[in-house]
Amino acid sequence: GLIQGMRPIVSYNYGAGQGRRLHLVIRWSLALTAIIMALGTLIAWGVPRQIMAFFDADEAMIAVGVPMLRIKAWAFGIHPGTVMAGCFEALGKGLYSLSISLLRQLLVIPPLAMVFFVLGLNGVWAAFPVAETLAALVAVLLYRKVMRQTDRQLQNSEVDLLGGNAQAAAIPDSIILVLSVQNKLLKQACGRSFSQAAMATTQKVPNSA
C-alpha cells in the first residue's frame, strides 16, 4: 500500500520538475518501509508459534513453519528493492521494475533453492533472503543510474525555463509597445473589413429577392 501511494506522488513531482520533493518522497518511503519491515521482523522472530496458530496449524506444521518464518524474516529488512522498483514505475522505467521482480522471484530463488536444498528444508528458506539481497543490490545500482539521468533532465529543464525568461526579459519595452499597437490596429482593420463585408451581403439580399 505504501509503494502504491508513493508512485503517483513521485510521478507528479517528476513531471512538475520538483527534484527536491522527488528525492524527499523517496527518502521518506524508504524510512517508513524500513520501520514497517523492522516491526514485521521482530514479530516473526518473537511470536512465530502464535502467528502459525492463526492458521490453525498443527504441531507438524508449526515445526516446519517456525524456522521458516524466522529465516524468511531476514528478507523483511532488505526492503530497498521493492521501494526502488516502485520508483522505476513512477519514473517510466517499467523495464527496470520488471527486471527486479523477475530477479527476485524467478531468476534467483529457484536455482538457489535447489542448491541450498543440500542443507535441508531450512536451506530452501534461506534462498529467499539471499535473493532479496541480490535484488536489492541490483536495484541500488539501477536507482543510482536512473537518479543521475533524472537529475540531469530536471536541471536541463530548469535551465531552459530560465533561459526563456531571460530572453523575454531582454526584449525592450519600446518593441513590446510597437507590437501591441500593431496588434490593436490589425484587429481594428479586420473588424472594419468584416463589418463592410456583412453590410454588402445584407444589401445584396433584397436585390436578389
GROMACS elastic network, one bead per residue, 0.5 to 0.9 nm:
[ bonds ]
;  ai    aj funct       b0    kb
    1     4     6  0.51145   500
    1     5     6  0.62084   500
    1     6     6  0.86075   500
    2     5     6  0.51133   500
    2     6     6  0.61241   500
    2     7     6  0.88583   500
    2    29     6  0.74001   500
    2    32     6  0.84984   500
    2    33     6  0.77061   500
    2    83     6  0.89314   500
    3     7     6  0.63357   500
    3    29     6  0.75338   500
    3    33     6  0.87287   500
    3    82     6  0.78700   500
    3    83     6  0.62848   500
    3    85     6  0.89907   500
    3    86     6  0.60199   500
    3    87     6  0.84440   500
    4     7     6  0.55499   500
    4     8     6  0.76429   500
    4    86     6  0.74650   500
    5     8     6  0.64788   500
    5     9     6  0.71914   500
    6     9     6  0.53877   500
    6    10     6  0.61960   500
    6    11     6  0.86758   500
    6    25     6  0.73110   500
    6    26     6  0.77876   500
    6    29     6  0.70721   500
    6    83     6  0.88029   500
    6    86     6  0.76554   500
    6    87     6  0.79929   500
    6    90     6  0.83705   500
    7    10     6  0.52471   500
    7    11     6  0.61625   500
    7    12     6  0.86254   500
    7    86     6  0.61494   500
    7    87     6  0.63940   500
    7    88     6  0.88643   500
    7    89     6  0.72086   500
    7    91     6  0.84440   500
    8    12     6  0.59898   500
    8    13     6  0.86168   500
    8    90     6  0.66074   500
    9    12     6  0.51261   500
    9    13     6  0.62693   500
    9    14     6  0.85054   500
    9    22     6  0.79101   500
    9    25     6  0.75377   500
    9    90     6  0.83341   500
   10    13     6  0.53449   500
   10    14     6  0.60572   500
   10    15     6  0.85858   500
   10    21     6  0.82942   500
   10    22     6  0.55603   500
   10    23     6  0.84638   500
   10    25     6  0.68004   500
   10    26     6  0.75835   500
   10    87     6  0.71211   500
   10    90     6  0.60372   500
   10    91     6  0.74150   500
   11    14     6  0.50789   500
   11    15     6  0.61127   500
   11    16     6  0.85170   500
   11    22     6  0.83045   500
   11    87     6  0.85243   500
   11    89     6  0.87695   500
   11    90     6  0.50119   500
   11    91     6  0.60205   500
   11    92     6  0.84756   500
   12    15     6  0.51981   500
   12    16     6  0.60833   500
   12    17     6  0.86036   500
   12    18     6  0.85640   500
   12    22     6  0.86157   500
   12    90     6  0.87715   500
   13    17     6  0.60294   500
   13    19     6  0.69415   500
   13    20     6  0.87278   500
   13    21     6  0.65275   500
   13    22     6  0.55723   500
   14    17     6  0.51806   500
   14    18     6  0.60099   500
   14    19     6  0.66230   500
   14    21     6  0.87213   500
   14    22     6  0.64528   500
   14    90     6  0.86460   500
   14    91     6  0.72753   500
   14   150     6  0.81989   500
   14   154     6  0.80106   500
   15    18     6  0.77000   500
   16    19     6  0.85537   500
   17    20     6  0.88850   500
   17    22     6  0.87196   500
   17   153     6  0.88298   500
   17   154     6  0.56773   500
   17   155     6  0.85575   500
   17   157     6  0.75436   500
   17   158     6  0.77922   500
   18    21     6  0.55125   500
   18    22     6  0.61867   500
   18    23     6  0.88865   500
   18   154     6  0.78214   500
   19    23     6  0.63172   500
   19    24     6  0.85682   500
   19   150     6  0.82956   500
   19   151     6  0.68366   500
   19   154     6  0.67165   500
   19   155     6  0.86991   500
   20    23     6  0.53886   500
   20    24     6  0.61952   500
   20    25     6  0.87484   500
   21    25     6  0.60819   500
   21    26     6  0.86071   500
   22    25     6  0.53012   500
   22    26     6  0.64398   500
   22    27     6  0.87739   500
   23    26     6  0.51445   500
   23    27     6  0.61549   500
   23    28     6  0.86402   500
   24    27     6  0.51336   500
   24    28     6  0.61704   500
   24    29     6  0.85239   500
   25    28     6  0.52221   500
   25    29     6  0.60963   500
   25    30     6  0.86513   500
   26    29     6  0.50268   500
   26    30     6  0.62005   500
   26    31     6  0.86319   500
   26    83     6  0.79949   500
   26    84     6  0.83338   500
   26    87     6  0.76339   500
   27    30     6  0.51382   500
   27    31     6  0.61939   500
   27    32     6  0.86574   500
   28    31     6  0.50083   500
   28    32     6  0.60381   500
   28    33     6  0.83613   500
   29    32     6  0.52658   500
   29    33     6  0.59524   500
   29    34     6  0.84173   500
   29    83     6  0.71505   500
   30    33     6  0.51838   500
   30    34     6  0.60624   500
   30    35     6  0.87460   500
   30    79     6  0.78433   500
   30    80     6  0.67041   500
   30    83     6  0.65802   500
   30    84     6  0.87000   500
   31    34     6  0.50920   500
   31    35     6  0.64027   500
   31    36     6  0.88194   500
   32    35     6  0.51315   500
   32    36     6  0.62765   500
   32    37     6  0.85783   500
   33    36     6  0.51180   500
   33    37     6  0.59895   500
   33    38     6  0.83723   500
   33    77     6  0.88876   500
   33    79     6  0.69955   500
   33    80     6  0.84265   500
   33    83     6  0.79033   500
   34    37     6  0.51777   500
   34    38     6  0.59387   500
   34    39     6  0.86077   500
   34    76     6  0.85947   500
   34    77     6  0.65867   500
   34    78     6  0.83492   500
   34    79     6  0.67469   500
   34    80     6  0.84581   500
   35    38     6  0.51066   500
   35    39     6  0.63092   500
   35    40     6  0.86805   500
   35    77     6  0.89057   500
   36    39     6  0.52629   500
   36    40     6  0.63015   500
   36    41     6  0.87225   500
   36    76     6  0.89490   500
   37    41     6  0.60911   500
   37    42     6  0.86342   500
   37    73     6  0.88333   500
   37    75     6  0.89704   500
   37    76     6  0.52225   500
   37    77     6  0.55245   500
   37    78     6  0.83586   500
   37    79     6  0.73872   500
   38    41     6  0.50374   500
   38    42     6  0.62553   500
   38    43     6  0.86513   500
   38    76     6  0.70915   500
   38    77     6  0.59927   500
   39    42     6  0.51495   500
   39    43     6  0.62084   500
   39    44     6  0.86041   500
   40    43     6  0.51605   500
   40    44     6  0.61095   500
   40    45     6  0.85719   500
   40    73     6  0.75378   500
   40    76     6  0.70503   500
   40    77     6  0.86679   500
   41    44     6  0.51230   500
   41    45     6  0.61202   500
   41    46     6  0.84161   500
   41    70     6  0.80100   500
   41    72     6  0.88855   500
   41    73     6  0.50982   500
   41    74     6  0.69482   500
   41    75     6  0.85107   500
   41    76     6  0.61177   500
   41    77     6  0.70851   500
   42    45     6  0.51582   500
   42    46     6  0.58135   500
   42    47     6  0.83694   500
   42    73     6  0.82853   500
   43    46     6  0.50489   500
   43    47     6  0.57570   500
   43    48     6  0.72756   500
   43    51     6  0.86469   500
   43    73     6  0.89986   500
   44    47     6  0.59136   500
   44    48     6  0.52258   500
   44    49     6  0.89935   500
   44    51     6  0.76946   500
   44    66     6  0.85414   500
   44    69     6  0.59035   500
   44    70     6  0.59270   500
   44    72     6  0.88079   500
   44    73     6  0.62353   500
   45    48     6  0.61514   500
   45    66     6  0.86790   500
   45    69     6  0.73167   500
   45    70     6  0.52298   500
   45    71     6  0.86964   500
   45    73     6  0.72458   500
   46    49     6  0.87679   500
   46    70     6  0.87137   500
   47    50     6  0.54036   500
   47    51     6  0.64522   500
   47    52     6  0.89111   500
   47    66     6  0.88919   500
   48    51     6  0.50757   500
   48    52     6  0.62900   500
   48    53     6  0.85940   500
   48    62     6  0.85534   500
   48    65     6  0.78510   500
   48    66     6  0.53725   500
   48    67     6  0.83098   500
   48    69     6  0.65805   500
   48    70     6  0.73867   500
   49    52     6  0.51203   500
   49    53     6  0.61114   500
   49    54     6  0.89200   500
   49    62     6  0.65485   500
   49    63     6  0.89815   500
   49    65     6  0.81374   500
   49    66     6  0.62145   500
   50    54     6  0.66490   500
   51    54     6  0.54478   500
   51    55     6  0.75166   500
   51    66     6  0.88151   500
   52    55     6  0.55557   500
   52    56     6  0.69314   500
   52    57     6  0.57670   500
   52    58     6  0.87005   500
   52    61     6  0.80662   500
   52    62     6  0.63212   500
   52    65     6  0.69419   500
   52    66     6  0.75364   500
   53    57     6  0.55187   500
   53    58     6  0.80542   500
   53    62     6  0.80520   500
   54    57     6  0.75607   500
   57    60     6  0.78067   500
   57    61     6  0.54938   500
   57    62     6  0.60819   500
   57    65     6  0.88182   500
   58    61     6  0.53178   500
   58    62     6  0.61382   500
   58    63     6  0.86384   500
   59    63     6  0.60524   500
   59    64     6  0.87097   500
   60    63     6  0.51384   500
   60    64     6  0.65789   500
   60    65     6  0.86274   500
   61    64     6  0.52129   500
   61    65     6  0.58247   500
   61    66     6  0.84302   500
   62    66     6  0.57002   500
   62    67     6  0.86779   500
   63    66     6  0.59823   500
   63    67     6  0.73925   500
   64    67     6  0.63072   500
   64    68     6  0.64702   500
   64   121     6  0.84564   500
   64   122     6  0.88291   500
   65    69     6  0.60518   500
   65    70     6  0.86210   500
   66    69     6  0.53252   500
   66    70     6  0.63796   500
   66    71     6  0.87277   500
   67    70     6  0.50868   500
   67    71     6  0.60462   500
   67    72     6  0.84417   500
   67   122     6  0.71873   500
   67   125     6  0.86431   500
   68    71     6  0.52785   500
   68    72     6  0.59786   500
   68    73     6  0.82951   500
   68   121     6  0.86084   500
   68   122     6  0.67775   500
   68   125     6  0.59911   500
   68   126     6  0.85338   500
   69    72     6  0.52476   500
   69    73     6  0.58055   500
   69    74     6  0.89452   500
   69   125     6  0.86392   500
   70    73     6  0.51773   500
   70    74     6  0.72311   500
   71    74     6  0.58584   500
   71    75     6  0.79699   500
   71   122     6  0.76611   500
   71   125     6  0.63570   500
   71   126     6  0.62123   500
   71   128     6  0.84805   500
   71   129     6  0.77460   500
   72    75     6  0.55101   500
   72    76     6  0.73497   500
   72   125     6  0.62128   500
   72   126     6  0.67954   500
   72   127     6  0.86254   500
   72   128     6  0.62623   500
   72   129     6  0.61249   500
   73    76     6  0.51897   500
   73    77     6  0.74846   500
   73   129     6  0.78921   500
   74    77     6  0.59951   500
   74    78     6  0.73163   500
   74   126     6  0.88892   500
   74   128     6  0.86498   500
   74   129     6  0.58374   500
   75    78     6  0.52140   500
   75    79     6  0.75621   500
   75   128     6  0.66454   500
   75   130     6  0.77254   500
   75   131     6  0.84688   500
   75   132     6  0.60444   500
   75   133     6  0.75815   500
   76    79     6  0.62743   500
   76   129     6  0.80330   500
   76   132     6  0.87134   500
   77    80     6  0.86760   500
   78    81     6  0.73552   500
   78    82     6  0.89037   500
   78   129     6  0.76945   500
   78   132     6  0.63410   500
   78   133     6  0.63083   500
   78   136     6  0.69305   500
   79    82     6  0.58452   500
   79    83     6  0.67896   500
   79    84     6  0.89108   500
   79   132     6  0.79516   500
   79   133     6  0.88819   500
   79   136     6  0.73167   500
   80    83     6  0.51815   500
   80    84     6  0.59189   500
   80    85     6  0.83448   500
   80   135     6  0.89385   500
   80   136     6  0.57962   500
   80   137     6  0.86884   500
   80   139     6  0.74362   500
   80   140     6  0.75207   500
   81    84     6  0.53119   500
   81    85     6  0.60274   500
   81    86     6  0.86908   500
   81   100     6  0.71521   500
   81   101     6  0.87069   500
   81   132     6  0.73929   500
   81   133     6  0.83892   500
   81   135     6  0.60675   500
   81   137     6  0.77560   500
   81   138     6  0.80687   500
   81   139     6  0.54087   500
   81   140     6  0.74006   500
   82    85     6  0.50920   500
   82    86     6  0.64060   500
   82    87     6  0.88109   500
   82    97     6  0.87316   500
   82   100     6  0.82135   500
   82   101     6  0.83142   500
   82   136     6  0.80154   500
   82   139     6  0.85346   500
   83    86     6  0.51952   500
   83    87     6  0.64336   500
   83    88     6  0.88729   500
   84    88     6  0.61894   500
   84    89     6  0.86801   500
   84    97     6  0.78192   500
   84   136     6  0.85929   500
   84   139     6  0.63605   500
   84   140     6  0.75289   500
   84   142     6  0.87596   500
   84   143     6  0.66041   500
   85    88     6  0.51104   500
   85    89     6  0.64966   500
   85    90     6  0.87850   500
   85    93     6  0.88731   500
   85    94     6  0.83310   500
   85    96     6  0.71716   500
   85    98     6  0.78085   500
   85    99     6  0.88305   500
   85   100     6  0.66525   500
   85   101     6  0.78267   500
   85   139     6  0.72068   500
   85   143     6  0.86941   500
   86    89     6  0.51862   500
   86    90     6  0.62820   500
   86    91     6  0.87343   500
   86    94     6  0.89725   500
   86    97     6  0.69613   500
   87    90     6  0.50029   500
   87    91     6  0.61559   500
   87    92     6  0.86526   500
   87    93     6  0.82438   500
   87    97     6  0.81819   500
   87   143     6  0.83077   500
   88    91     6  0.51787   500
   88    92     6  0.62501   500
   88    94     6  0.60113   500
   88    95     6  0.81792   500
   88    96     6  0.63297   500
   88    97     6  0.56037   500
   88   142     6  0.89632   500
   88   143     6  0.77499   500
   88   146     6  0.79795   500
   89    92     6  0.52525   500
   89    93     6  0.53509   500
   89    95     6  0.82954   500
   89    96     6  0.80334   500
   89    97     6  0.62077   500
   89    98     6  0.89181   500
   90    93     6  0.73923   500
   90    94     6  0.81893   500
   91    94     6  0.80823   500
   91   146     6  0.86350   500
   91   150     6  0.84642   500
   92    95     6  0.85846   500
   93    96     6  0.55736   500
   93    97     6  0.67189   500
   93    98     6  0.89587   500
   93   146     6  0.84064   500
   94    97     6  0.50565   500
   94    98     6  0.61483   500
   94    99     6  0.85580   500
   95    98     6  0.50461   500
   95    99     6  0.61042   500
   95   100     6  0.87454   500
   96    99     6  0.50072   500
   96   100     6  0.63850   500
   96   101     6  0.87931   500
   96   139     6  0.82649   500
   96   142     6  0.74677   500
   97   100     6  0.52664   500
   97   101     6  0.64081   500
   97   102     6  0.87283   500
   97   139     6  0.85237   500
   98   101     6  0.51366   500
   98   102     6  0.60930   500
   98   103     6  0.84214   500
   99   102     6  0.51852   500
   99   103     6  0.59548   500
   99   104     6  0.85745   500
  100   103     6  0.50559   500
  100   104     6  0.62101   500
  100   105     6  0.86736   500
  100   135     6  0.59424   500
  100   136     6  0.81531   500
  100   138     6  0.74816   500
  100   139     6  0.65837   500
  101   104     6  0.52195   500
  101   105     6  0.61003   500
  101   106     6  0.79258   500
  101   135     6  0.80648   500
  102   105     6  0.53147   500
  102   106     6  0.51161   500
  102   107     6  0.61245   500
  102   108     6  0.84045   500
  103   106     6  0.58374   500
  103   108     6  0.58389   500
  103   109     6  0.82297   500
  103   131     6  0.76466   500
  103   132     6  0.87871   500
  103   134     6  0.82237   500
  103   135     6  0.61550   500
  104   107     6  0.66105   500
  104   108     6  0.59703   500
  104   109     6  0.66296   500
  104   128     6  0.82030   500
  104   131     6  0.54924   500
  104   132     6  0.60411   500
  104   133     6  0.89387   500
  104   134     6  0.78773   500
  104   135     6  0.57459   500
  104   136     6  0.89438   500
  105   108     6  0.67208   500
  105   109     6  0.59728   500
  105   110     6  0.79460   500
  105   128     6  0.87577   500
  105   131     6  0.79197   500
  105   132     6  0.89858   500
  106   109     6  0.61497   500
  106   110     6  0.64749   500
  106   111     6  0.87166   500
  107   110     6  0.68497   500
  107   111     6  0.72681   500
  107   131     6  0.88182   500
  108   111     6  0.58380   500
  108   112     6  0.60649   500
  108   113     6  0.84454   500
  108   127     6  0.79683   500
  108   128     6  0.86620   500
  108   130     6  0.84438   500
  108   131     6  0.56338   500
  108   132     6  0.89621   500
  108   134     6  0.83297   500
  108   135     6  0.87263   500
  109   112     6  0.52223   500
  109   113     6  0.58181   500
  109   114     6  0.86023   500
  109   124     6  0.86568   500
  109   127     6  0.56331   500
  109   128     6  0.62056   500
  109   130     6  0.81596   500
  109   131     6  0.58591   500
  109   132     6  0.89891   500
  110   113     6  0.51185   500
  110   114     6  0.63572   500
  110   115     6  0.87613   500
  110   124     6  0.89762   500
  110   127     6  0.81069   500
  111   114     6  0.52595   500
  111   115     6  0.63186   500
  111   116     6  0.86416   500
  111   127     6  0.86842   500
  112   116     6  0.58631   500
  112   117     6  0.82335   500
  112   123     6  0.88451   500
  112   124     6  0.75598   500
  112   126     6  0.86198   500
  112   127     6  0.54787   500
  112   128     6  0.86090   500
  112   130     6  0.83968   500
  112   131     6  0.81137   500
  113   116     6  0.51515   500
  113   117     6  0.58273   500
  113   123     6  0.69674   500
  113   125     6  0.74829   500
  113   126     6  0.78005   500
  113   127     6  0.54063   500
  113   128     6  0.83130   500
  114   117     6  0.51986   500
  114   118     6  0.78099   500
  114   123     6  0.89179   500
  114   124     6  0.72766   500
  114   127     6  0.89914   500
  115   118     6  0.65011   500
  115   119     6  0.85659   500
  115   123     6  0.83665   500
  115   124     6  0.82959   500
  115   127     6  0.89207   500
  116   119     6  0.55724   500
  116   120     6  0.73125   500
  116   121     6  0.84112   500
  116   122     6  0.83449   500
  116   124     6  0.56871   500
  116   125     6  0.86831   500
  116   126     6  0.75681   500
  116   127     6  0.70763   500
  117   120     6  0.50288   500
  117   121     6  0.62431   500
  117   122     6  0.78548   500
  117   123     6  0.53552   500
  117   124     6  0.54690   500
  118   121     6  0.84134   500
  118   123     6  0.71617   500
  118   124     6  0.87954   500
  119   122     6  0.67871   500
  119   124     6  0.79068   500
  120   123     6  0.53414   500
  120   124     6  0.70195   500
  121   124     6  0.51884   500
  121   125     6  0.67109   500
  121   126     6  0.88357   500
  122   125     6  0.50908   500
  122   126     6  0.62424   500
  122   127     6  0.89707   500
  123   127     6  0.67104   500
  124   127     6  0.54531   500
  124   128     6  0.77480   500
  125   128     6  0.58429   500
  125   129     6  0.79537   500
  126   129     6  0.59268   500
  126   130     6  0.65650   500
  126   131     6  0.87809   500
  127   130     6  0.51904   500
  127   131     6  0.60126   500
  127   132     6  0.86353   500
  128   131     6  0.51458   500
  128   132     6  0.62322   500
  128   133     6  0.86617   500
  129   133     6  0.61114   500
  129   134     6  0.86956   500
  130   133     6  0.50882   500
  130   134     6  0.63462   500
  130   135     6  0.86299   500
  131   134     6  0.52134   500
  131   135     6  0.60897   500
  131   136     6  0.84708   500
  132   135     6  0.50731   500
  132   136     6  0.59623   500
  132   137     6  0.86169   500
  133   136     6  0.50795   500
  133   137     6  0.62892   500
  133   138     6  0.87698   500
  134   137     6  0.51902   500
  134   138     6  0.63629   500
  134   139     6  0.85664   500
  135   138     6  0.51867   500
  135   139     6  0.59931   500
  135   140     6  0.86045   500
  136   140     6  0.61104   500
  136   141     6  0.86961   500
  137   140     6  0.52037   500
  137   141     6  0.64458   500
  137   142     6  0.87753   500
  138   141     6  0.52119   500
  138   142     6  0.62421   500
  138   143     6  0.84556   500
  139   142     6  0.51284   500
  139   143     6  0.58347   500
  139   144     6  0.85653   500
  140   144     6  0.61904   500
  140   145     6  0.86625   500
  141   144     6  0.53384   500
  141   145     6  0.64671   500
  141   146     6  0.88037   500
  142   145     6  0.50881   500
  142   146     6  0.61317   500
  142   147     6  0.85317   500
  143   146     6  0.50803   500
  143   147     6  0.59643   500
  143   148     6  0.85056   500
  144   147     6  0.51494   500
  144   148     6  0.61845   500
  144   149     6  0.87121   500
  145   148     6  0.53087   500
  145   149     6  0.64590   500
  145   150     6  0.87036   500
  146   149     6  0.51478   500
  146   150     6  0.60271   500
  146   151     6  0.85592   500
  147   151     6  0.59136   500
  147   152     6  0.83419   500
  148   151     6  0.52801   500
  148   152     6  0.61536   500
  148   153     6  0.86481   500
  149   152     6  0.51446   500
  149   153     6  0.62122   500
  149   154     6  0.87148   500
  150   153     6  0.50984   500
  150   154     6  0.61962   500
  150   155     6  0.85776   500
  151   154     6  0.51159   500
  151   155     6  0.60862   500
  151   156     6  0.85661   500
  152   155     6  0.51331   500
  152   156     6  0.61592   500
  152   157     6  0.86457   500
  153   156     6  0.51402   500
  153   157     6  0.62178   500
  153   158     6  0.86889   500
  154   157     6  0.51168   500
  154   158     6  0.62522   500
  154   159     6  0.86799   500
  155   158     6  0.51036   500
  155   159     6  0.62272   500
  155   160     6  0.86680   500
  156   159     6  0.50488   500
  156   160     6  0.61744   500
  156   161     6  0.85789   500
  157   160     6  0.50814   500
  157   161     6  0.61426   500
  157   162     6  0.86087   500
  158   161     6  0.50445   500
  158   162     6  0.61058   500
  158   163     6  0.84379   500
  159   162     6  0.51133   500
  159   163     6  0.59632   500
  159   164     6  0.85184   500
  160   163     6  0.50124   500
  160   164     6  0.61348   500
  160   165     6  0.86372   500
  161   164     6  0.51514   500
  161   165     6  0.62886   500
  161   166     6  0.86362   500
  162   165     6  0.50766   500
  162   166     6  0.60942   500
  162   167     6  0.86118   500
  163   166     6  0.50182   500
  163   167     6  0.61686   500
  163   168     6  0.85775   500
  164   167     6  0.51686   500
  164   168     6  0.62086   500
  164   169     6  0.86015   500
  165   168     6  0.50724   500
  165   169     6  0.61055   500
  165   170     6  0.85836   500
  166   169     6  0.50267   500
  166   170     6  0.60906   500
  167   170     6  0.50554   500
  167   171     6  0.68505   500
  168   171     6  0.57320   500
  169   172     6  0.79236   500
  171   174     6  0.85005   500
  171   175     6  0.70068   500
  171   176     6  0.72676   500
  172   175     6  0.55463   500
  172   176     6  0.66342   500
  172   177     6  0.88974   500
  173   176     6  0.50400   500
  173   177     6  0.61597   500
  173   178     6  0.87031   500
  174   177     6  0.50639   500
  174   178     6  0.62641   500
  174   179     6  0.86602   500
  175   178     6  0.50879   500
  175   179     6  0.61422   500
  175   180     6  0.85751   500
  176   179     6  0.51699   500
  176   180     6  0.61786   500
  176   181     6  0.87028   500
  177   180     6  0.51696   500
  177   181     6  0.62425   500
  177   182     6  0.86432   500
  178   181     6  0.51784   500
  178   182     6  0.61603   500
  178   183     6  0.85633   500
  179   182     6  0.50905   500
  179   183     6  0.60927   500
  179   184     6  0.86365   500
  180   183     6  0.50407   500
  180   184     6  0.62253   500
  180   185     6  0.87048   500
  181   184     6  0.50777   500
  181   185     6  0.61869   500
  181   186     6  0.85305   500
  182   185     6  0.51361   500
  182   186     6  0.60462   500
  182   187     6  0.85925   500
  183   186     6  0.51096   500
  183   187     6  0.62753   500
  183   188     6  0.87589   500
  184   187     6  0.51864   500
  184   188     6  0.63219   500
  184   189     6  0.87179   500
  185   188     6  0.50668   500
  185   189     6  0.61317   500
  185   190     6  0.85665   500
  186   189     6  0.51141   500
  186   190     6  0.61256   500
  186   191     6  0.84751   500
  187   190     6  0.51381   500
  187   191     6  0.60577   500
  187   192     6  0.86958   500
  188   192     6  0.62120   500
  188   193     6  0.86090   500
  189   192     6  0.51903   500
  189   193     6  0.61709   500
  189   194     6  0.85727   500
  190   193     6  0.51028   500
  190   194     6  0.61256   500
  190   195     6  0.85961   500
  191   194     6  0.51578   500
  191   195     6  0.61852   500
  191   196     6  0.86824   500
  192   195     6  0.50309   500
  192   196     6  0.61033   500
  192   197     6  0.85341   500
  193   196     6  0.51858   500
  193   197     6  0.61456   500
  193   198     6  0.85801   500
  194   197     6  0.51459   500
  194   198     6  0.61647   500
  194   199     6  0.87003   500
  195   198     6  0.50892   500
  195   199     6  0.62241   500
  195   200     6  0.86726   500
  196   199     6  0.51486   500
  196   200     6  0.61868   500
  196   201     6  0.86234   500
  197   200     6  0.51697   500
  197   201     6  0.62466   500
  197   202     6  0.87849   500
  198   201     6  0.51495   500
  198   202     6  0.63415   500
  198   203     6  0.87557   500
  199   202     6  0.51859   500
  199   203     6  0.62522   500
  199   204     6  0.87615   500
  200   203     6  0.51527   500
  200   204     6  0.63175   500
  200   205     6  0.88812   500
  201   204     6  0.52356   500
  201   205     6  0.64277   500
  202   205     6  0.53910   500
  202   206     6  0.75346   500
  203   206     6  0.64545   500
  203   207     6  0.72649   500
  204   207     6  0.53467   500
  204   208     6  0.63324   500
  204   209     6  0.87675   500
  205   208     6  0.54040   500
  205   209     6  0.63742   500
